[in-house]
Amino acid sequence: MCHPYAPHLYWQRHRAVKKLIHLPFREYLRSSLGLVEKLIHSLALPIDLQNLSPQDLNDLLDFAVNRYWETSGLFGAVESCAPTVEQIKNIGVSEVACLIDFGVDTDLVLDSLPLLQKVMHPKPPKIGTENLFHQPII
């Protein structure tokens, strides 16, 4: 399962999306500290969540947001999602379930799903004058 947000507007690129999702996603993770605990254990970090100061917890959650951004989420420009989708496909996954309630406006997230579908299932190129020279000749 992935958290998706890949906007269709050209001006909403990688950095703008990261800025948009950072705080809502951090608060989502705060409400789901069990996910953060899994991250801590997977990285073998010697951290006790019960004894963290508020600033240390914010720093840890910022780290978790960045880790999801880089490794697990389908965030950013559509093109930036392609490598994650490719990794998912390479392990034999043909469909991805998307969690849409992670703090970003639900309508924005839902509007981005068709774009992610295009990354997941790109259409084969059409044979036409614009693609004629890019098709294999059999």
N, C-alpha and C positions, 0 to 999 in steps of 0.2 A: 504494500500500500504506500502511496506517495501523497504528499501534500502538493497540489498543483497551483500555479498561477503564472500564466504566460500570456500577457496582454497582446491584443492584436494591433494596437496603435503603435506606429513606428517610433514615436517619441518616448514611449514608455519602455525604455531599454533596460539593460542589465542593472545599472546602478540605481535608476529610478525605482525599479521593482524591489531591489534589495532594501532601499530606504522605506518603501511603502509597507513591506511585509515585516520588517525587523521587529518593531515594538509589538504589533499584534501577535506575531508568532512567539515572541519571548513570553508574553503574558499567557498565551496558550500553553507553552511549556511549563510555566510556573504553576498553572492549574493542573498540570499532569506531571508532577515531579517524579512519578514512577518511570516515565520515559527518560528523564535526565539521569536517574539512578542507573538505568540500563546502559546509557552512554558511559557513565563513570566506570562501571564495572567492565564494559567492553574494552575500554582504554586502560584498564588497570590503574586508575587514578586513586591516590590515597586521600579521598575527600569524604567527609562526614557531613551530609546535608543538614543534619540537625544542629550542628554547631557553627554554621556559617553566619557571618555578619550579613546584613542586608546588601551591602556593597559587593561582598564576595559572591553572594548568590546571584546578583545581577550580572557580575562578570562571568560566572559559570554559565548562566543562561545565554549571555551574548555568545560565548564560545559554542554552546550547543546550537544556537541559531545558525552560526557560521558553518558549523559542521554539517547540519542538515542542508544548508544552501549548497555546499560543495559536493556532498556525497549522496544525498538521499532524496531531496525534493526535486520537483519539476518546477523550478522558479526561474524567472528572468525572461529574456527574449526567447522566442520559440527556438531559434538556432542553438541557444545555449542549453536547451533541454535535450537536444539530439544525442550527445554522448551518453547521458544517463539512460535514455531510452535504448540506445545501442547496447549498453552493458546488460540491461534487463533482457533484451532479446537474445543476447549471446548465451544466457544461462537457460534459455528455453521458455521464457515467459512470453505469452502472446497477448495477454490483456493485463492492464494495470488498474487496480481499484484506487480511486482518489478520495481522500478525506477533504471535504470542502469547508468544514467548519473550524478553521484554525485562526480566527481573528480578523482576517481580511474580509471585506464586504462579500457576502455570499454571491450576489449577482455578478460581481466582477470575476470571481472564481469560476462560476458557471459559464460565463461568456467566454472564458479562455479554454474551456474543455475541447471544443471542436478544433481549435488550433493544435492542441496536444494530440488529438486523434490523427491529424495529418502527419505529425512526426512519427507516431506509432505505426500508422498504416499508409505510407506514401503511395500515391497512385503511380502505376507505371506510365512512362512518358507516352503521349499520343503520337501516332505517326501522322505527320502533317508537314507542311512546307517549313515550319519553323524548327522542326526536330528531325527532318529527313536525313540530315547528314550525321546525326548522332545515333542512328539506329544501326544495329548489326545487319549486315547483308548476308542472307542465307541462300 
